[in-house]
């Protein structure tokens, strides 16, 4: 039998278009915050790909995002306030009152007397295109920090959703985004890490799994299928006639859809890198039908939070080994998704560098493992 193991070294390589030296994909969309977090009168600060970003709303209530550093004395704009300038909402720096509009251009320098050779409009901070939908706000991080156009990459789209999420949980993993992605998509860890009585008790034992995978937009999907016989929670909520599908899309969106003819549930996991060893994980859940879930929210949130934290605990343990060794051994079939992820990242960077269309080289395949 052929040896299908592979030693993987995740040490960041030299940067090229479409990817940073830290190994984060650019020209891509990332979750920045929830709609509920961004009030009309108060800007908020986030870190995305290691860079400070301030989010605010303009006079029409539309979200916009800028680099959270005033170019004058480098004070965060998020520490200031939103004020009106010539009928438009602007971010006012708390240090000297410089005001920046939604396009990133400076609209006002109050200290100028009119005799100085400065034109405020020529001073700009980086602008990040935004997309707000179904209770979430995403920002587009262009590779070129001076990018001023509209993204050529479609904003995130996850199918029909109703209103805002029913509940959201969030955690921060002490991991590079690559390791967080690989850990969350790993199909063989469930019986060892997530062995709660209500999800996957040890008494179930290991069972053979066969899942049909297909290529999808900038990623792949486990095609629609009946859930595993040991997924008791699904049956309690939806009954026996239920199907599920799981999708992954670059740079870091994973969503699972559970549905039948009466109900539909979608759980979206978004990964936002903040630092080389810090990745924010946000899980948003929507559903229609399934009235039992409405009653279970007080219990479901702590259960989901525990489930996610168990993955975070494994990352902490993994870090102990990574202090002494960088290369990992990946084997087929349980690690093929991890290999696909790295392959698609390389293709993304190559396509952006060569100014050509991205090509998804994943082919339909049935993967088999025991878990």
C-alpha positions as a printed NumPy array, in Angstrom:
array([[  0.   ,   0.   ,   0.   ],
       [  1.314,   3.416,  -0.92 ],
       [  2.358,   5.724,   1.874],
       [ -0.072,   8.65 ,   1.761],
       [  1.327,  10.53 ,   4.753],
       [  2.753,  13.986,   4.235],
       [  4.949,  16.174,   6.401],
       [  3.509,  19.669,   6.434],
       [  5.519,  22.707,   7.504],
       [  3.321,  25.772,   8.   ],
       [  6.207,  28.234,   8.244],
       [  5.115,  31.386,   6.328],
       [  6.734,  31.779,   2.92 ],
       [  7.788,  34.904,   1.077],
       [  4.818,  37.12 ,   0.367],
       [  3.359,  37.671,  -3.067],
       [  0.114,  39.207,  -4.255],
       [ -2.904,  37.636,  -2.586],
       [ -1.109,  36.565,   0.576],
       [  0.822,  38.262,   3.381],
       [  4.181,  37.166,   4.822],
       [  2.191,  35.793,   7.776],
       [  0.277,  33.475,   5.44 ],
       [ -3.067,  35.345,   5.506],
       [ -5.007,  35.709,   2.258],
       [ -5.609,  39.217,   0.942],
       [ -8.089,  40.436,  -1.671],
       [-10.545,  38.597,   0.558],
       [-13.505,  39.223,   2.874],
       [-13.366,  38.745,   6.639],
       [-15.956,  39.095,   9.372],
       [-15.304,  42.326,  11.281],
       [-18.169,  42.591,  13.769],
       [-21.863,  42.046,  14.355],
       [-24.49 ,  44.562,  13.3  ],
       [-25.582,  44.8  ,  16.922],
       [-22.092,  45.893,  17.974],
       [-21.952,  48.923,  15.68 ],
       [-24.204,  51.645,  17.022],
       [-24.866,  54.763,  14.951],
       [-23.139,  57.159,  17.348],
       [-20.063,  55.216,  18.417],
       [-17.163,  53.835,  16.327],
       [-15.587,  50.514,  17.303],
       [-12.079,  49.099,  16.859],
       [-11.163,  45.682,  15.481],
       [ -7.931,  43.971,  14.456],
       [ -8.045,  42.265,  11.049],
       [ -4.94 ,  40.639,   9.533],
       [ -2.85 ,  42.3  ,  12.208],
       [ -4.072,  45.784,  11.272],
       [ -6.273,  48.161,  13.304],
       [ -9.644,  48.857,  11.703],
       [-12.277,  51.337,  12.871],
       [-15.898,  50.756,  11.911],
       [-18.592,  53.413,  12.015],
       [-21.849,  54.401,  10.34 ],
       [-22.411,  57.299,   7.978],
       [-25.365,  59.698,   8.036],
       [-27.539,  57.116,   6.249],
       [-26.628,  54.384,   8.722],
       [-24.383,  52.538,   6.252],
       [-21.33 ,  50.901,   7.789],
       [-17.867,  51.981,   6.66 ],
       [-14.37 ,  50.963,   7.757],
       [-11.038,  52.794,   7.832],
       [ -7.542,  52.174,   9.108],
       [ -7.708,  53.043,  12.791],
       [ -4.71 ,  55.362,  12.861],
       [ -4.791,  59.113,  12.359],
       [ -1.797,  59.91 ,  10.101],
       [ -1.021,  63.086,  12.063],
       [  0.036,  61.77 ,  15.492],
       [ -1.038,  58.138,  15.1  ],
       [ -3.898,  58.273,  17.6  ],
       [ -6.695,  55.706,  16.989],
       [ -9.68 ,  57.311,  15.288],
       [-11.919,  54.898,  17.205],
       [-11.07 ,  56.894,  20.342],
       [-12.78 ,  59.917,  18.823],
       [-16.349,  60.644,  17.919],
       [-18.616,  60.858,  14.898],
       [-19.444,  64.442,  13.908],
       [-21.128,  66.035,  10.933],
       [-18.959,  67.855,   8.389],
       [-20.648,  69.546,   5.433],
       [-23.697,  67.336,   5.924],
       [-21.787,  64.039,   6.067],
       [-20.704,  61.867,   8.961],
       [-16.974,  62.015,   9.717],
       [-14.668,  60.459,  12.281],
       [-12.998,  63.116,  14.417],
       [ -9.579,  62.351,  15.885],
       [ -9.606,  63.121,  19.631],
       [ -6.117,  64.665,  19.559],
       [ -6.346,  67.55 ,  17.062],
       [ -9.821,  67.202,  15.613],
       [ -8.877,  66.048,  12.113],
       [-12.006,  64.61 ,  10.483],
       [-12.121,  61.708,   8.043],
       [-15.048,  60.711,   5.85 ],
       [-16.287,  57.306,   4.8  ],
       [-13.991,  57.479,   1.74 ],
       [-10.927,  57.856,   3.994],
       [-10.201,  61.435,   2.944],
       [ -9.603,  64.162,   5.521],
       [-12.467,  66.649,   5.435],
       [-11.296,  69.16 ,   8.012],
       [ -8.134,  70.273,   9.855],
       [ -9.368,  72.805,  12.434],
       [ -5.907,  74.236,  13.224],
       [ -5.381,  75.577,   9.684],
       [ -5.703,  79.349,   9.21 ],
       [ -5.924,  79.267,   5.439],
       [ -2.39 ,  80.423,   4.707],
       [ -0.757,  76.986,   5.009],
       [  0.034,  74.964,   1.862],
       [ -1.959,  71.984,   3.062],
       [ -5.025,  70.55 ,   1.348],
       [ -6.902,  68.351,   3.835],
       [ -8.487,  66.271,   1.068],
       [ -5.071,  65.001,  -0.042],
       [ -4.547,  63.357,   3.354],
       [ -6.146,  59.927,   3.413],
       [ -6.355,  56.843,   5.575],
       [ -6.916,  53.382,   4.187],
       [-10.513,  52.519,   3.346],
       [-11.886,  48.969,   3.634],
       [-14.979,  48.146,   1.551],
       [-17.762,  46.748,   3.744],
       [-20.712,  44.422,   3.314],
       [-23.489,  44.131,   5.876],
       [-26.071,  41.343,   5.76 ],
       [-28.129,  39.272,   8.194],
       [-26.637,  40.775,  11.324],
       [-22.953,  40.637,  10.311],
       [-20.481,  43.155,   8.876],
       [-17.619,  42.006,   6.655],
       [-14.61 ,  43.979,   5.422],
       [-12.642,  43.446,   2.236],
       [ -8.877,  43.477,   2.747],
       [ -7.211,  44.352,  -0.539],
       [ -3.604,  43.367,  -1.091],
       [ -2.837,  46.922,  -2.173],
       [ -3.376,  49.193,   0.845],
       [ -4.085,  52.097,  -1.549],
       [ -6.912,  50.227,  -3.263],
       [ -9.872,  52.58 ,  -3.766],
       [-12.193,  50.717,  -6.131],
       [-14.824,  48.076,  -5.588],
       [-13.842,  44.468,  -4.827],
       [-13.717,  42.019,  -7.711],
       [-14.419,  39.21 ,  -5.225],
       [-18.114,  38.695,  -4.362],
       [-19.15 ,  39.477,  -0.796],
       [-19.888,  36.448,   1.407],
       [-23.134,  34.671,   0.548],
       [-24.429,  31.681,   2.5  ],
       [-27.837,  31.068,   1.003],
       [-31.246,  32.148,   2.314],
       [-31.095,  33.573,   5.837],
       [-33.813,  35.211,   7.885],
       [-32.996,  38.318,   9.897],
       [-30.22 ,  38.372,  12.456],
       [-28.687,  35.257,  14.055],
       [-30.685,  33.591,  16.822],
       [-27.483,  33.419,  18.832],
       [-23.766,  34.059,  18.434],
       [-20.777,  32.644,  20.284],
       [-17.193,  33.815,  20.01 ],
       [-13.793,  32.632,  21.135],
       [-10.157,  33.437,  20.453],
       [ -7.783,  30.608,  19.571],
       [ -4.075,  30.974,  20.347],
       [ -3.298,  29.743,  16.861],
       [ -2.343,  30.804,  13.389],
       [ -5.42 ,  30.917,  11.195],
       [ -4.199,  27.897,   9.197],
       [ -4.03 ,  25.739,  12.32 ],
       [ -7.436,  26.984,  13.468],
       [ -8.994,  26.145,  10.086],
       [ -7.449,  22.695,   9.975],
       [ -8.514,  21.952,  13.536],
       [-12.12 ,  22.99 ,  12.983],
       [-12.518,  20.952,   9.789],
       [-10.787,  17.828,  11.109],
       [-13.314,  14.948,  10.914],
       [-11.574,  12.428,  13.171],
       [-11.238,  14.311,  16.452],
       [-14.926,  14.411,  17.381],
       [-15.165,  11.179,  19.444],
       [-12.098,  12.183,  21.472],
       [-12.618,  15.921,  21.926],
       [-16.411,  16.35 ,  21.767],
       [-17.673,  13.364,  23.721],
       [-20.517,  14.977,  25.66 ],
       [-23.532,  12.781,  26.394],
       [-25.751,  15.056,  24.31 ],
       [-23.507,  14.979,  21.234],
       [-21.204,  12.001,  20.923],
       [-20.916,   9.847,  24.072],
       [-17.954,   7.401,  24.177],
       [-20.392,   4.482,  24.313],
       [-21.204,   5.085,  20.644],
       [-17.784,   3.827,  19.603],
       [-16.054,   4.476,  16.289],
       [-18.019,   4.034,  13.081],
       [-17.05 ,   4.025,   9.433],
       [-17.88 ,   7.315,   7.726],
       [-18.161,   7.823,   3.971],
       [-18.873,  11.366,   2.789],
       [-19.197,  12.653,  -0.797],
       [-17.124,  15.805,  -1.342],
       [-17.53 ,  18.151,  -4.294],
       [-15.745,  21.361,  -5.377],
       [-17.526,  24.613,  -4.538],
       [-16.889,  28.316,  -5.008],
       [-13.351,  28.943,  -3.67 ],
       [-13.662,  25.793,  -1.557],
       [-15.488,  22.506,  -1.27 ],
       [-18.603,  20.925,   0.184],
       [-19.783,  17.707,   1.716],
       [-22.763,  17.138,  -0.548],
       [-26.246,  16.786,   0.929],
       [-26.579,  13.562,   2.879],
       [-28.282,  12.063,   5.887],
       [-26.391,  12.814,   9.12 ],
       [-24.494,  10.103,  10.935],
       [-26.568,   7.696,  12.971],
       [-24.854,   8.917,  16.137],
       [-25.885,  12.553,  15.641],
       [-28.621,  12.334,  18.254],
       [-29.079,  16.07 ,  18.627],
       [-30.153,  16.421,  15.013],
       [-32.838,  13.794,  15.403],
       [-34.198,  15.239,  18.636],
       [-34.726,  18.606,  16.985],
       [-35.618,  17.716,  13.39 ],
       [-36.831,  14.131,  13.467],
       [-35.652,  11.317,  11.228],
       [-36.158,  12.916,   7.808],
       [-33.264,  15.343,   7.836],
       [-30.319,  16.1  ,   5.556],
       [-27.145,  18.018,   6.171],
       [-24.427,  19.624,   4.1  ],
       [-21.167,  21.312,   5.096],
       [-19.295,  23.908,   3.053],
       [-15.922,  25.625,   3.332],
       [-14.843,  28.729,   1.425],
       [-11.62 ,  30.717,   1.41 ],
       [-10.342,  32.528,   3.332],
       [-12.086,  31.07 ,   6.401],
       [-15.839,  30.479,   6.239],
       [-17.366,  27.138,   7.197],
       [-21.093,  26.611,   7.344],
       [-23.33 ,  23.642,   8.042],
       [-26.94 ,  23.416,   6.9  ],
       [-29.372,  21.011,   8.539],
       [-32.806,  20.867,   6.988],
       [-35.962,  18.986,   6.152],
       [-39.231,  20.05 ,   4.551],
       [-40.293,  21.973,   7.686],
       [-37.152,  23.514,   9.163],
       [-33.713,  24.815,   8.239],
       [-30.74 ,  25.577,  10.484],
       [-27.465,  27.158,   9.378],
       [-24.417,  27.551,  11.586],
       [-21.666,  29.737,  10.13 ],
       [-18.142,  29.748,  11.525],
       [-16.007,  32.761,  10.573],
       [-12.264,  32.963,  11.202],
       [-10.622,  36.373,  11.451],
       [ -6.837,  36.472,  11.987],
       [ -5.736,  39.152,  14.45 ],
       [ -2.093,  38.193,  15.001],
       [  0.235,  35.358,  13.931],
       [ -0.915,  33.286,  16.93 ],
       [ -4.341,  34.788,  17.526],
       [ -7.469,  33.959,  15.526],
       [-10.96 ,  35.11 ,  16.404],
       [-13.635,  32.449,  15.895],
       [-17.232,  33.628,  15.566],
       [-20.143,  31.223,  15.176],
       [-23.517,  32.572,  14.055],
       [-26.653,  30.432,  13.981],
       [-29.924,  31.079,  12.16 ],
       [-32.961,  28.846,  11.833],
       [-36.529,  28.739,  10.671],
       [-39.043,  26.212,  11.942],
       [-37.687,  23.856,  14.62 ],
       [-39.627,  25.41 ,  17.543],
       [-37.73 ,  23.231,  20.012],
       [-34.621,  25.282,  19.213],
       [-36.345,  28.494,  20.281],
       [-37.008,  26.935,  23.664],
       [-33.476,  25.566,  23.885],
       [-31.549,  28.83 ,  23.347],
       [-30.656,  29.248,  27.069],
       [-29.13 ,  25.767,  26.989],
       [-27.828,  25.74 ,  23.412],
       [-25.539,  28.742,  23.828],
       [-23.465,  27.324,  26.718],
       [-23.378,  23.939,  24.981],
       [-22.079,  25.509,  21.772],
       [-19.622,  27.637,  23.726],
       [-18.232,  24.531,  25.446],
       [-18.006,  22.708,  22.122],
       [-15.931,  25.526,  20.594],
       [-13.731,  25.914,  23.673],
       [-12.828,  22.226,  23.49 ],
       [-11.311,  22.909,  20.07 ],
       [ -9.485,  25.893,  21.565],
       [ -8.096,  23.709,  24.346],
       [ -6.68 ,  21.315,  21.744],
       [ -4.979,  24.258,  20.053],
       [ -3.355,  25.168,  23.374],
       [ -2.059,  21.616,  23.7  ],
       [ -0.854,  21.639,  20.098],
       [  1.14 ,  24.78 ,  20.831],
       [  3.181,  22.862,  23.39 ],
       [  4.412,  20.585,  20.611],
       [  4.858,  23.399,  18.116],
       [  7.353,  25.055,  20.444],
       [  9.724,  22.236,  19.516],
       [  8.593,  21.125,  16.045],
       [  6.864,  22.907,  13.153],
       [  6.242,  20.087,  10.683],
       [  3.051,  18.023,  11.006],
       [  2.267,  14.621,   9.502],
       [ -0.959,  14.555,   7.515],
       [ -2.495,  11.305,   6.284],
       [ -5.285,  10.387,   3.859],
       [ -8.283,  10.432,   4.093],
       [ -8.807,  12.41 ,   7.308],
       [ -6.36 ,  15.16 ,   6.352],
       [ -7.285,  15.598,   2.712],
       [ -9.395,  18.646,   3.558],
       [ -6.344,  20.215,   5.199],
       [ -4.349,  19.515,   2.039],
       [ -7.105,  21.026,  -0.079],
       [ -7.06 ,  24.147,   2.05 ],
       [ -3.322,  24.648,   1.546],
       [ -3.607,  23.874,  -2.162],
       [ -6.378,  26.445,  -2.619],
       [ -4.411,  29.057,  -0.688],
       [ -1.438,  28.559,  -3.001],
       [ -3.702,  28.766,  -6.038],
       [ -5.31 ,  31.956,  -4.727],
       [ -1.93 ,  33.645,  -4.32 ],
       [ -0.764,  32.441,  -7.745],
       [ -3.94 ,  33.6  ,  -9.459],
       [ -3.781,  37.062,  -7.867],
       [ -0.055,  37.393,  -8.647],
       [ -0.536,  36.32 , -12.269],
       [ -3.714,  38.416, -12.649],
       [ -5.779,  35.464, -13.83 ],
       [ -8.92 ,  33.669, -12.709],
       [ -8.767,  31.411,  -9.676],
       [ -8.987,  27.714, -10.606],
       [-10.396,  25.212,  -8.123],
       [ -8.604,  21.936,  -8.863],
       [-10.528,  19.86 ,  -6.33 ],
       [-12.352,  16.941,  -7.951],
       [-15.396,  15.093,  -6.589],
       [-14.267,  12.428,  -4.153],
       [-15.707,  10.188,  -1.461],
       [-13.58 ,  10.24 ,   1.679],
       [-13.622,   7.427,   4.233],
       [-12.549,   7.39 ,   7.874],
       [-13.526,   6.026,  11.261],
       [-14.761,   8.324,  13.968]])
